[in-house]
Amino acid sequence: MIESGILVINKDMNMTSHDCVNIVRRALKIKRVGHTGTLDPLATGVLPVLLERGVKASEFMLTSDKHYSATLLLGVTTDTEDVTGEVLTECDKIPNEADVMDAIRSFVGEYMQTPPMYSAVKQGGRKLYELAREGK
């Protein structure tokens, strides 16, 4: 029997963080399972899943530094601000690598982020991407 712990999952694309928790809950036949932050369905990567008494670790993990990596598609804008949307504009003028790196470095540190409408952030108990797809 699992007493407690942290299970590190490499979340696949098109799965929600909640999907991962449900799979773990069913597979291990335990009720107290949680995660430390929602990853958008398109995001892939590390999702710490907390088990039983390990759920108490969430308060420490949520305040820890996080590191992200990304693959960029430059020169295209879509109506969803990601690769799943309808292409609105295309541009051949692509910045050079040094300018891209300068822009990426500007994201290092603490700042307040306004999440895009097509994100997993919840408002009124509903995910923003669900509201956006409904035209709200």
Protein Blocks (a to p, Z undefined) as FASTA:
>chain_A
ZZbdcddddddehiafklmmmmmmmmnopabdcdebdcdfklgcdddddehjlmmmmmmm
mmpccdddddddehiacfkopakbccfbdcfbdcdfklmmmmmmmmgccddddddfbbcb
deehiafklmmmnoZZ
